[in-house]
Amino acid sequence: MTMVGTRTVLLAFGAALLLAGCQEDAAPRPIHLDKGVYRGTADTPRTADEVRALQERAAYQGVR
């Protein structure tokens, strides 16, 4: 393959990779955002054991 042919193939391959990343919204995103409103899923409450473990960890790290 000539130098020009190799460059053409590489450029075509690179262009194909770039265009593959430009797909239509695979996951639709909200267009209008309300300030201060979180639209994600709610956090699950921590169990008493998880809270105690976090408190022990914070005490061990010297965070008050």
Residue pairs with C-beta under 8 A, 6 or more apart in sequence:
1 9
30 39
46 54
58 64
